[in-house]
């Protein structure tokens, strides 16, 4: 599965939850100290009235990091 498709699935999952008030998906790249390594990253920011501030990190199937943050509003 392509990493963008994976991130989109996560985005759709949270977007369809009733208790999620606002959601943002950010996709970008970050270069490490080794210029040959470019790490792609995804940030999904969730404003959720039912959750305290939470930050979840895990790797997508392509070893790209996906960060999910939720904030109590």
mmCIF file of the N, C-alpha and C atoms, coordinates in Angstrom:
data_MODEL
# 
_entry.id   MODEL 
# 
loop_
_atom_site.group_PDB 
_atom_site.id 
_atom_site.type_symbol 
_atom_site.label_atom_id 
_atom_site.label_alt_id 
_atom_site.label_comp_id 
_atom_site.label_asym_id 
_atom_site.label_entity_id 
_atom_site.label_seq_id 
_atom_site.pdbx_PDB_ins_code 
_atom_site.Cartn_x 
_atom_site.Cartn_y 
_atom_site.Cartn_z 
_atom_site.occupancy 
_atom_site.B_iso_or_equiv 
_atom_site.pdbx_formal_charge 
_atom_site.auth_seq_id 
_atom_site.auth_comp_id 
_atom_site.auth_asym_id 
_atom_site.auth_atom_id 
_atom_site.pdbx_PDB_model_num 
ATOM 1   N N  . UNK A 1 1  ? 0.846   -1.191 0.000  1.00 0.00 ? 1  UNK A N  1 
ATOM 2   C CA . UNK A 1 1  ? 0.000   0.000  0.000  1.00 0.00 ? 1  UNK A CA 1 
ATOM 3   C C  . UNK A 1 1  ? 0.882   1.241  0.000  1.00 0.00 ? 1  UNK A C  1 
ATOM 4   N N  . UNK A 1 2  ? 0.543   2.179  -0.835 1.00 0.00 ? 2  UNK A N  1 
ATOM 5   C CA . UNK A 1 2  ? 1.316   3.418  -0.885 1.00 0.00 ? 2  UNK A CA 1 
ATOM 6   C C  . UNK A 1 2  ? 1.093   4.210  0.393  1.00 0.00 ? 2  UNK A C  1 
ATOM 7   N N  . UNK A 1 3  ? 2.143   4.887  0.863  1.00 0.00 ? 3  UNK A N  1 
ATOM 8   C CA . UNK A 1 3  ? 2.056   5.583  2.145  1.00 0.00 ? 3  UNK A CA 1 
ATOM 9   C C  . UNK A 1 3  ? 0.967   6.652  2.168  1.00 0.00 ? 3  UNK A C  1 
ATOM 10  N N  . UNK A 1 4  ? 0.724   7.310  1.049  1.00 0.00 ? 4  UNK A N  1 
ATOM 11  C CA . UNK A 1 4  ? -0.319  8.333  1.029  1.00 0.00 ? 4  UNK A CA 1 
ATOM 12  C C  . UNK A 1 4  ? -1.701  7.698  1.149  1.00 0.00 ? 4  UNK A C  1 
ATOM 13  N N  . UNK A 1 5  ? -1.883  6.551  0.521  1.00 0.00 ? 5  UNK A N  1 
ATOM 14  C CA . UNK A 1 5  ? -3.153  5.843  0.636  1.00 0.00 ? 5  UNK A CA 1 
ATOM 15  C C  . UNK A 1 5  ? -3.382  5.397  2.076  1.00 0.00 ? 5  UNK A C  1 
ATOM 16  N N  . UNK A 1 6  ? -2.323  4.966  2.742  1.00 0.00 ? 6  UNK A N  1 
ATOM 17  C CA . UNK A 1 6  ? -2.420  4.558  4.144  1.00 0.00 ? 6  UNK A CA 1 
ATOM 18  C C  . UNK A 1 6  ? -2.847  5.735  5.008  1.00 0.00 ? 6  UNK A C  1 
ATOM 19  N N  . UNK A 1 7  ? -2.203  6.875  4.815  1.00 0.00 ? 7  UNK A N  1 
ATOM 20  C CA . UNK A 1 7  ? -2.552  8.063  5.590  1.00 0.00 ? 7  UNK A CA 1 
ATOM 21  C C  . UNK A 1 7  ? -3.984  8.493  5.306  1.00 0.00 ? 7  UNK A C  1 
ATOM 22  N N  . UNK A 1 8  ? -4.413  8.374  4.072  1.00 0.00 ? 8  UNK A N  1 
ATOM 23  C CA . UNK A 1 8  ? -5.777  8.756  3.715  1.00 0.00 ? 8  UNK A CA 1 
ATOM 24  C C  . UNK A 1 8  ? -6.793  7.857  4.409  1.00 0.00 ? 8  UNK A C  1 
ATOM 25  N N  . UNK A 1 9  ? -6.483  6.573  4.541  1.00 0.00 ? 9  UNK A N  1 
ATOM 26  C CA . UNK A 1 9  ? -7.381  5.657  5.239  1.00 0.00 ? 9  UNK A CA 1 
ATOM 27  C C  . UNK A 1 9  ? -7.522  6.047  6.705  1.00 0.00 ? 9  UNK A C  1 
ATOM 28  N N  . UNK A 1 10 ? -6.406  6.404  7.336  1.00 0.00 ? 10 UNK A N  1 
ATOM 29  C CA . UNK A 1 10 ? -6.449  6.845  8.728  1.00 0.00 ? 10 UNK A CA 1 
ATOM 30  C C  . UNK A 1 10 ? -7.281  8.116  8.841  1.00 0.00 ? 10 UNK A C  1 
ATOM 31  N N  . UNK A 1 11 ? -7.055  9.032  7.918  1.00 0.00 ? 11 UNK A N  1 
ATOM 32  C CA . UNK A 1 11 ? -7.796  10.297 7.898  1.00 0.00 ? 11 UNK A CA 1 
ATOM 33  C C  . UNK A 1 11 ? -9.298  10.040 7.791  1.00 0.00 ? 11 UNK A C  1 
ATOM 34  N N  . UNK A 1 12 ? -9.697  9.187  6.861  1.00 0.00 ? 12 UNK A N  1 
ATOM 35  C CA . UNK A 1 12 ? -11.119 8.902  6.663  1.00 0.00 ? 12 UNK A CA 1 
ATOM 36  C C  . UNK A 1 12 ? -11.717 8.237  7.895  1.00 0.00 ? 12 UNK A C  1 
ATOM 37  N N  . UNK A 1 13 ? -10.942 7.356  8.540  1.00 0.00 ? 13 UNK A N  1 
ATOM 38  C CA . UNK A 1 13 ? -11.432 6.670  9.738  1.00 0.00 ? 13 UNK A CA 1 
ATOM 39  C C  . UNK A 1 13 ? -11.802 7.671  10.824 1.00 0.00 ? 13 UNK A C  1 
ATOM 40  N N  . UNK A 1 14 ? -10.897 8.587  11.108 1.00 0.00 ? 14 UNK A N  1 
ATOM 41  C CA . UNK A 1 14 ? -11.161 9.555  12.166 1.00 0.00 ? 14 UNK A CA 1 
ATOM 42  C C  . UNK A 1 14 ? -12.186 10.599 11.734 1.00 0.00 ? 14 UNK A C  1 
ATOM 43  N N  . UNK A 1 15 ? -12.203 10.967 10.472 1.00 0.00 ? 15 UNK A N  1 
ATOM 44  C CA . UNK A 1 15 ? -13.132 11.982 9.987  1.00 0.00 ? 15 UNK A CA 1 
ATOM 45  C C  . UNK A 1 15 ? -14.574 11.530 10.181 1.00 0.00 ? 15 UNK A C  1 
ATOM 46  N N  . UNK A 1 16 ? -14.821 10.233 10.066 1.00 0.00 ? 16 UNK A N  1 
ATOM 47  C CA . UNK A 1 16 ? -16.177 9.715  10.148 1.00 0.00 ? 16 UNK A CA 1 
ATOM 48  C C  . UNK A 1 16 ? -16.624 9.414  11.574 1.00 0.00 ? 16 UNK A C  1 
ATOM 49  N N  . UNK A 1 17 ? -15.759 9.627  12.557 1.00 0.00 ? 17 UNK A N  1 
ATOM 50  C CA . UNK A 1 17 ? -16.155 9.422  13.948 1.00 0.00 ? 17 UNK A CA 1 
ATOM 51  C C  . UNK A 1 17 ? -17.028 10.582 14.409 1.00 0.00 ? 17 UNK A C  1 
ATOM 52  N N  . UNK A 1 18 ? -18.101 10.272 15.118 1.00 0.00 ? 18 UNK A N  1 
ATOM 53  C CA . UNK A 1 18 ? -19.041 11.314 15.526 1.00 0.00 ? 18 UNK A CA 1 
ATOM 54  C C  . UNK A 1 18 ? -18.421 12.314 16.489 1.00 0.00 ? 18 UNK A C  1 
ATOM 55  N N  . UNK A 1 19 ? -17.486 11.860 17.316 1.00 0.00 ? 19 UNK A N  1 
ATOM 56  C CA . UNK A 1 19 ? -16.938 12.748 18.347 1.00 0.00 ? 19 UNK A CA 1 
ATOM 57  C C  . UNK A 1 19 ? -15.757 13.572 17.855 1.00 0.00 ? 19 UNK A C  1 
ATOM 58  N N  . UNK A 1 20 ? -15.412 13.462 16.598 1.00 0.00 ? 20 UNK A N  1 
ATOM 59  C CA . UNK A 1 20 ? -14.324 14.264 16.047 1.00 0.00 ? 20 UNK A CA 1 
ATOM 60  C C  . UNK A 1 20 ? -14.914 15.536 15.448 1.00 0.00 ? 20 UNK A C  1 
ATOM 61  N N  . UNK A 1 21 ? -14.494 16.673 15.985 1.00 0.00 ? 21 UNK A N  1 
ATOM 62  C CA . UNK A 1 21 ? -15.052 17.951 15.554 1.00 0.00 ? 21 UNK A CA 1 
ATOM 63  C C  . UNK A 1 21 ? -14.273 18.563 14.403 1.00 0.00 ? 21 UNK A C  1 
ATOM 64  N N  . UNK A 1 22 ? -12.974 18.329 14.373 1.00 0.00 ? 22 UNK A N  1 
ATOM 65  C CA . UNK A 1 22 ? -12.146 18.935 13.337 1.00 0.00 ? 22 UNK A CA 1 
ATOM 66  C C  . UNK A 1 22 ? -10.942 18.031 13.116 1.00 0.00 ? 22 UNK A C  1 
ATOM 67  N N  . UNK A 1 23 ? -10.512 17.919 11.883 1.00 0.00 ? 23 UNK A N  1 
ATOM 68  C CA . UNK A 1 23 ? -9.378  17.045 11.579 1.00 0.00 ? 23 UNK A CA 1 
ATOM 69  C C  . UNK A 1 23 ? -8.578  17.661 10.439 1.00 0.00 ? 23 UNK A C  1 
ATOM 70  N N  . UNK A 1 24 ? -7.271  17.566 10.547 1.00 0.00 ? 24 UNK A N  1 
ATOM 71  C CA . UNK A 1 24 ? -6.378  18.089 9.527  1.00 0.00 ? 24 UNK A CA 1 
ATOM 72  C C  . UNK A 1 24 ? -5.337  17.027 9.206  1.00 0.00 ? 24 UNK A C  1 
ATOM 73  N N  . UNK A 1 25 ? -5.082  16.827 7.937  1.00 0.00 ? 25 UNK A N  1 
ATOM 74  C CA . UNK A 1 25 ? -4.049  15.890 7.496  1.00 0.00 ? 25 UNK A CA 1 
ATOM 75  C C  . UNK A 1 25 ? -2.945  16.681 6.834  1.00 0.00 ? 25 UNK A C  1 
ATOM 76  N N  . UNK A 1 26 ? -1.726  16.513 7.348  1.00 0.00 ? 26 UNK A N  1 
ATOM 77  C CA . UNK A 1 26 ? -0.573  17.191 6.767  1.00 0.00 ? 26 UNK A CA 1 
ATOM 78  C C  . UNK A 1 26 ? 0.417   16.143 6.291  1.00 0.00 ? 26 UNK A C  1 
ATOM 79  N N  . UNK A 1 27 ? 0.895   16.317 5.084  1.00 0.00 ? 27 UNK A N  1 
ATOM 80  C CA . UNK A 1 27 ? 1.885   15.397 4.521  1.00 0.00 ? 27 UNK A CA 1 
ATOM 81  C C  . UNK A 1 27 ? 3.079   16.215 4.071  1.00 0.00 ? 27 UNK A C  1 
ATOM 82  N N  . UNK A 1 28 ? 4.266   15.799 4.476  1.00 0.00 ? 28 UNK A N  1 
ATOM 83  C CA . UNK A 1 28 ? 5.449   16.552 4.096  1.00 0.00 ? 28 UNK A CA 1 
ATOM 84  C C  . UNK A 1 28 ? 6.685   15.682 4.148  1.00 0.00 ? 28 UNK A C  1 
ATOM 85  N N  . UNK A 1 29 ? 7.829   16.310 3.932  1.00 0.00 ? 29 UNK A N  1 
ATOM 86  C CA . UNK A 1 29 ? 9.097   15.593 3.976  1.00 0.00 ? 29 UNK A CA 1 
ATOM 87  C C  . UNK A 1 29 ? 10.057  16.308 4.909  1.00 0.00 ? 29 UNK A C  1 
ATOM 88  N N  . UNK A 1 30 ? 10.967  15.544 5.458  1.00 0.00 ? 30 UNK A N  1 
ATOM 89  C CA . UNK A 1 30 ? 11.976  16.096 6.357  1.00 0.00 ? 30 UNK A CA 1 
ATOM 90  C C  . UNK A 1 30 ? 13.302  15.416 6.042  1.00 0.00 ? 30 UNK A C  1 
ATOM 91  N N  . UNK A 1 31 ? 14.327  16.193 5.832  1.00 0.00 ? 31 UNK A N  1 
ATOM 92  C CA . UNK A 1 31 ? 15.638  15.644 5.507  1.00 0.00 ? 31 UNK A CA 1 
ATOM 93  C C  . UNK A 1 31 ? 16.458  15.488 6.783  1.00 0.00 ? 31 UNK A C  1 
ATOM 94  N N  . UNK A 1 32 ? 17.084  14.330 6.937  1.00 0.00 ? 32 UNK A N  1 
ATOM 95  C CA . UNK A 1 32 ? 17.900  14.084 8.119  1.00 0.00 ? 32 UNK A CA 1 
ATOM 96  C C  . UNK A 1 32 ? 19.312  14.629 7.891  1.00 0.00 ? 32 UNK A C  1 
ATOM 97  N N  . UNK A 1 33 ? 20.198  14.365 8.845  1.00 0.00 ? 33 UNK A N  1 
ATOM 98  C CA . UNK A 1 33 ? 21.583  14.821 8.711  1.00 0.00 ? 33 UNK A CA 1 
ATOM 99  C C  . UNK A 1 33 ? 22.265  14.187 7.507  1.00 0.00 ? 33 UNK A C  1 
ATOM 100 N N  . UNK A 1 34 ? 21.827  12.987 7.153  1.00 0.00 ? 34 UNK A N  1 
ATOM 101 C CA . UNK A 1 34 ? 22.345  12.348 5.950  1.00 0.00 ? 34 UNK A CA 1 
ATOM 102 C C  . UNK A 1 34 ? 21.519  12.854 4.772  1.00 0.00 ? 34 UNK A C  1 
ATOM 103 N N  . UNK A 1 35 ? 22.100  13.620 3.857  1.00 0.00 ? 35 UNK A N  1 
ATOM 104 C CA . UNK A 1 35 ? 21.306  14.210 2.769  1.00 0.00 ? 35 UNK A CA 1 
ATOM 105 C C  . UNK A 1 35 ? 20.700  13.182 1.827  1.00 0.00 ? 35 UNK A C  1 
ATOM 106 N N  . UNK A 1 36 ? 21.160  11.933 1.919  1.00 0.00 ? 36 UNK A N  1 
ATOM 107 C CA . UNK A 1 36 ? 20.594  10.900 1.056  1.00 0.00 ? 36 UNK A CA 1 
ATOM 108 C C  . UNK A 1 36 ? 19.297  10.333 1.628  1.00 0.00 ? 36 UNK A C  1 
ATOM 109 N N  . UNK A 1 37 ? 19.008  10.663 2.879  1.00 0.00 ? 37 UNK A N  1 
ATOM 110 C CA . UNK A 1 37 ? 17.818  10.124 3.528  1.00 0.00 ? 37 UNK A CA 1 
ATOM 111 C C  . UNK A 1 37 ? 16.791  11.243 3.670  1.00 0.00 ? 37 UNK A C  1 
ATOM 112 N N  . UNK A 1 38 ? 15.651  11.060 3.048  1.00 0.00 ? 38 UNK A N  1 
ATOM 113 C CA . UNK A 1 38 ? 14.548  12.011 3.188  1.00 0.00 ? 38 UNK A CA 1 
ATOM 114 C C  . UNK A 1 38 ? 13.381  11.253 3.804  1.00 0.00 ? 38 UNK A C  1 
ATOM 115 N N  . UNK A 1 39 ? 12.977  11.678 4.981  1.00 0.00 ? 39 UNK A N  1 
ATOM 116 C CA . UNK A 1 39 ? 11.896  11.000 5.682  1.00 0.00 ? 39 UNK A CA 1 
ATOM 117 C C  . UNK A 1 39 ? 10.584  11.722 5.399  1.00 0.00 ? 39 UNK A C  1 
ATOM 118 N N  . UNK A 1 40 ? 9.620   10.984 4.878  1.00 0.00 ? 40 UNK A N  1 
ATOM 119 C CA . UNK A 1 40 ? 8.296   11.556 4.691  1.00 0.00 ? 40 UNK A CA 1 
ATOM 120 C C  . UNK A 1 40 ? 7.526   11.389 5.992  1.00 0.00 ? 40 UNK A C  1 
ATOM 121 N N  . UNK A 1 41 ? 6.695   12.355 6.292  1.00 0.00 ? 41 UNK A N  1 
ATOM 122 C CA . UNK A 1 41 ? 5.927   12.257 7.525  1.00 0.00 ? 41 UNK A CA 1 
ATOM 123 C C  . UNK A 1 41 ? 4.496   12.708 7.279  1.00 0.00 ? 41 UNK A C  1 
ATOM 124 N N  . UNK A 1 42 ? 3.622   12.207 8.128  1.00 0.00 ? 42 UNK A N  1 
ATOM 125 C CA . UNK A 1 42 ? 2.220   12.553 8.080  1.00 0.00 ? 42 UNK A CA 1 
ATOM 126 C C  . UNK A 1 42 ? 1.828   13.048 9.460  1.00 0.00 ? 42 UNK A C  1 
ATOM 127 N N  . UNK A 1 43 ? 1.093   14.114 9.531  1.00 0.00 ? 43 UNK A N  1 
ATOM 128 C CA . UNK A 1 43 ? 0.571   14.587 10.801 1.00 0.00 ? 43 UNK A CA 1 
ATOM 129 C C  . UNK A 1 43 ? -0.935  14.724 10.661 1.00 0.00 ? 43 UNK A C  1 
ATOM 130 N N  . UNK A 1 44 ? -1.650  14.030 11.505 1.00 0.00 ? 44 UNK A N  1 
ATOM 131 C CA . UNK A 1 44 ? -3.095  14.160 11.545 1.00 0.00 ? 44 UNK A CA 1 
ATOM 132 C C  . UNK A 1 44 ? -3.439  14.810 12.874 1.00 0.00 ? 44 UNK A C  1 
ATOM 133 N N  . UNK A 1 45 ? -4.027  15.989 12.826 1.00 0.00 ? 45 UNK A N  1 
ATOM 134 C CA . UNK A 1 45 ? -4.391  16.714 14.032 1.00 0.00 ? 45 UNK A CA 1 
ATOM 135 C C  . UNK A 1 45 ? -5.896  16.580 14.220 1.00 0.00 ? 45 UNK A C  1 
ATOM 136 N N  . UNK A 1 46 ? -6.277  16.065 15.377 1.00 0.00 ? 46 UNK A N  1 
ATOM 137 C CA . UNK A 1 46 ? -7.680  15.817 15.661 1.00 0.00 ? 46 UNK A CA 1 
ATOM 138 C C  . UNK A 1 46 ? -8.097  16.679 16.838 1.00 0.00 ? 46 UNK A C  1 
ATOM 139 N N  . UNK A 1 47 ? -9.137  17.470 16.654 1.00 0.00 ? 47 UNK A N  1 
ATOM 140 C CA . UNK A 1 47 ? -9.738  18.185 17.767 1.00 0.00 ? 47 UNK A CA 1 
ATOM 141 C C  . UNK A 1 47 ? -10.952 17.375 18.199 1.00 0.00 ? 47 UNK A C  1 
ATOM 142 N N  . UNK A 1 48 ? -10.863 16.804 19.385 1.00 0.00 ? 48 UNK A N  1 
ATOM 143 C CA . UNK A 1 48 ? -11.851 15.825 19.816 1.00 0.00 ? 48 UNK A CA 1 
ATOM 144 C C  . UNK A 1 48 ? -12.295 16.178 21.223 1.00 0.00 ? 48 UNK A C  1 
ATOM 145 N N  . UNK A 1 49 ? -13.579 16.392 21.414 1.00 0.00 ? 49 UNK A N  1 
ATOM 146 C CA . UNK A 1 49 ? -14.066 16.800 22.729 1.00 0.00 ? 49 UNK A CA 1 
ATOM 147 C C  . UNK A 1 49 ? -14.028 15.664 23.740 1.00 0.00 ? 49 UNK A C  1 
ATOM 148 N N  . UNK A 1 50 ? -13.906 14.436 23.279 1.00 0.00 ? 50 UNK A N  1 
ATOM 149 C CA . UNK A 1 50 ? -13.950 13.301 24.192 1.00 0.00 ? 50 UNK A CA 1 
ATOM 150 C C  . UNK A 1 50 ? -12.571 12.780 24.579 1.00 0.00 ? 50 UNK A C  1 
ATOM 151 N N  . UNK A 1 51 ? -11.520 13.373 24.034 1.00 0.00 ? 51 UNK A N  1 
ATOM 152 C CA . UNK A 1 51 ? -10.179 12.868 24.319 1.00 0.00 ? 51 UNK A CA 1 
ATOM 153 C C  . UNK A 1 51 ? -9.310  13.965 24.906 1.00 0.00 ? 51 UNK A C  1 
ATOM 154 N N  . UNK A 1 52 ? -8.467  13.580 25.849 1.00 0.00 ? 52 UNK A N  1 
ATOM 155 C CA . UNK A 1 52 ? -7.426  14.488 26.291 1.00 0.00 ? 52 UNK A CA 1 
ATOM 156 C C  . UNK A 1 52 ? -6.372  14.564 25.191 1.00 0.00 ? 52 UNK A C  1 
ATOM 157 N N  . UNK A 1 53 ? -5.456  15.514 25.334 1.00 0.00 ? 53 UNK A N  1 
ATOM 158 C CA . UNK A 1 53 ? -4.413  15.652 24.315 1.00 0.00 ? 53 UNK A CA 1 
ATOM 159 C C  . UNK A 1 53 ? -3.633  14.341 24.221 1.00 0.00 ? 53 UNK A C  1 
ATOM 160 N N  . UNK A 1 54 ? -3.575  13.797 23.041 1.00 0.00 ? 54 UNK A N  1 
ATOM 161 C CA . UNK A 1 54 ? -2.924  12.514 22.821 1.00 0.00 ? 54 UNK A CA 1 
ATOM 162 C C  . UNK A 1 54 ? -2.063  12.605 21.571 1.00 0.00 ? 54 UNK A C  1 
ATOM 163 N N  . UNK A 1 55 ? -0.908  11.979 21.635 1.00 0.00 ? 55 UNK A N  1 
ATOM 164 C CA . UNK A 1 55 ? -0.034  11.933 20.464 1.00 0.00 ? 55 UNK A CA 1 
ATOM 165 C C  . UNK A 1 55 ? 0.346   10.474 20.248 1.00 0.00 ? 55 UNK A C  1 
ATOM 166 N N  . UNK A 1 56 ? -0.023  9.956  19.100 1.00 0.00 ? 56 UNK A N  1 
ATOM 167 C CA . UNK A 1 56 ? 0.274   8.567  18.774 1.00 0.00 ? 56 UNK A CA 1 
ATOM 168 C C  . UNK A 1 56 ? 1.212   8.533  17.580 1.00 0.00 ? 56 UNK A C  1 
ATOM 169 N N  . UNK A 1 57 ? 2.237   7.711  17.686 1.00 0.00 ? 57 UNK A N  1 
ATOM 170 C CA . UNK A 1 57 ? 3.174   7.565  16.569 1.00 0.00 ? 57 UNK A CA 1 
ATOM 171 C C  . UNK A 1 57 ? 3.256   6.092  16.195 1.00 0.00 ? 57 UNK A C  1 
ATOM 172 N N  . UNK A 1 58 ? 3.261   5.825  14.922 1.00 0.00 ? 58 UNK A N  1 
ATOM 173 C CA . UNK A 1 58 ? 3.555   4.481  14.466 1.00 0.00 ? 58 UNK A CA 1 
ATOM 174 C C  . UNK A 1 58 ? 4.015   4.543  13.026 1.00 0.00 ? 58 UNK A C  1 
ATOM 175 N N  . UNK A 1 59 ? 4.562   3.441  12.560 1.00 0.00 ? 59 UNK A N  1 
ATOM 176 C CA . UNK A 1 59 ? 5.122   3.406  11.216 1.00 0.00 ? 59 UNK A CA 1 
ATOM 177 C C  . UNK A 1 59 ? 4.084   2.867  10.238 1.00 0.00 ? 59 UNK A C  1 
ATOM 178 N N  . UNK A 1 60 ? 4.023   3.477  9.073  1.00 0.00 ? 60 UNK A N  1 
ATOM 179 C CA . UNK A 1 60 ? 3.187   2.959  8.007  1.00 0.00 ? 60 UNK A CA 1 
ATOM 180 C C  . UNK A 1 60 ? 3.882   1.745  7.399  1.00 0.00 ? 60 UNK A C  1 
ATOM 181 N N  . UNK A 1 61 ? 3.213   1.024  6.520  1.00 0.00 ? 61 UNK A N  1 
ATOM 182 C CA . UNK A 1 61 ? 3.856   -0.149 5.910  1.00 0.00 ? 61 UNK A CA 1 
ATOM 183 C C  . UNK A 1 61 ? 5.157   0.173  5.187  1.00 0.00 ? 61 UNK A C  1 
ATOM 184 N N  . UNK A 1 62 ? 5.336   1.414  4.764  1.00 0.00 ? 62 UNK A N  1 
ATOM 185 C CA . UNK A 1 62 ? 6.573   1.792  4.080  1.00 0.00 ? 62 UNK A CA 1 
ATOM 186 C C  . UNK A 1 62 ? 7.569   2.418  5.049  1.00 0.00 ? 62 UNK A C  1 
ATOM 187 N N  . UNK A 1 63 ? 7.367   2.200  6.363  1.00 0.00 ? 63 UNK A N  1 
ATOM 188 C CA . UNK A 1 63 ? 8.247   2.736  7.399  1.00 0.00 ? 63 UNK A CA 1 
ATOM 189 C C  . UNK A 1 63 ? 8.248   4.258  7.438  1.00 0.00 ? 63 UNK A C  1 
ATOM 190 N N  . UNK A 1 64 ? 7.153   4.865  7.001  1.00 0.00 ? 64 UNK A N  1 
ATOM 191 C CA . UNK A 1 64 ? 6.994   6.298  7.134  1.00 0.00 ? 64 UNK A CA 1 
ATOM 192 C C  . UNK A 1 64 ? 6.255   6.554  8.440  1.00 0.00 ? 64 UNK A C  1 
ATOM 193 N N  . UNK A 1 65 ? 6.650   7.585  9.136  1.00 0.00 ? 65 UNK A N  1 
ATOM 194 C CA . UNK A 1 65 ? 6.071   7.844  10.437 1.00 0.00 ? 65 UNK A CA 1 
ATOM 195 C C  . UNK A 1 65 ? 4.744   8.587  10.310 1.00 0.00 ? 65 UNK A C  1 
ATOM 196 N N  . UNK A 1 66 ? 3.750   8.088  11.010 1.00 0.00 ? 66 UNK A N  1 
ATOM 197 C CA . UNK A 1 66 ? 2.440   8.736  11.043 1.00 0.00 ? 66 UNK A CA 1 
ATOM 198 C C  . UNK A 1 66 ? 2.192   9.205  12.469 1.00 0.00 ? 66 UNK A C  1 
ATOM 199 N N  . UNK A 1 67 ? 1.929   10.492 12.628 1.00 0.00 ? 67 UNK A N  1 
ATOM 200 C CA . UNK A 1 67 ? 1.700   11.074 13.944 1.00 0.00 ? 67 UNK A CA 1 
ATOM 201 C C  . UNK A 1 67 ? 0.247   11.518 14.015 1.00 0.00 ? 67 UNK A C  1 
ATOM 202 N N  . UNK A 1 68 ? -0.440  11.052 15.042 1.00 0.00 ? 68 UNK A N  1 
ATOM 203 C CA . UNK A 1 68 ? -1.824  11.462 15.261 1.00 0.00 ? 68 UNK A CA 1 
ATOM 204 C C  . UNK A 1 68 ? -1.877  12.231 16.564 1.00 0.00 ? 68 UNK A C  1 
ATOM 205 N N  . UNK A 1 69 ? -2.394  13.451 16.515 1.00 0.00 ? 69 UNK A N  1 
ATOM 206 C CA . UNK A 1 69 ? -2.518  14.265 17.708 1.00 0.00 ? 69 UNK A CA 1 
ATOM 207 C C  . UNK A 1 69 ? -3.975  14.646 17.879 1.00 0.00 ? 69 UNK A C  1 
ATOM 208 N N  . UNK A 1 70 ? -4.474  14.477 19.092 1.00 0.00 ? 70 UNK A N  1 
ATOM 209 C CA . UNK A 1 70 ? -5.834  14.913 19.376 1.00 0.00 ? 70 UNK A CA 1 
ATOM 210 C C  . UNK A 1 70 ? -5.792  15.904 20.525 1.00 0.00 ? 70 UNK A C  1 
ATOM 211 N N  . UNK A 1 71 ? -6.668  16.885 20.468 1.00 0.00 ? 71 UNK A N  1 
ATOM 212 C CA . UNK A 1 71 ? -6.701  17.935 21.476 1.00 0.00 ? 71 UNK A CA 1 
ATOM 213 C C  . UNK A 1 71 ? -8.109  18.064 22.016 1.00 0.00 ? 71 UNK A C  1 
ATOM 214 N N  . UNK A 1 72 ? -8.201  18.183 23.323 1.00 0.00 ? 72 UNK A N  1 
ATOM 215 C CA . UNK A 1 72 ? -9.498  18.436 23.934 1.00 0.00 ? 72 UNK A CA 1 
ATOM 216 C C  . UNK A 1 72 ? -9.860  19.893 23.690 1.00 0.00 ? 72 UNK A C  1 
ATOM 217 N N  . UNK A 1 73 ? -11.074 20.135 23.214 1.00 0.00 ? 73 UNK A N  1 
ATOM 218 C CA . UNK A 1 73 ? -11.485 21.505 22.913 1.00 0.00 ? 73 UNK A CA 1 
ATOM 219 C C  . UNK A 1 73 ? -12.533 21.988 23.894 1.00 0.00 ? 73 UNK A C  1 
# 
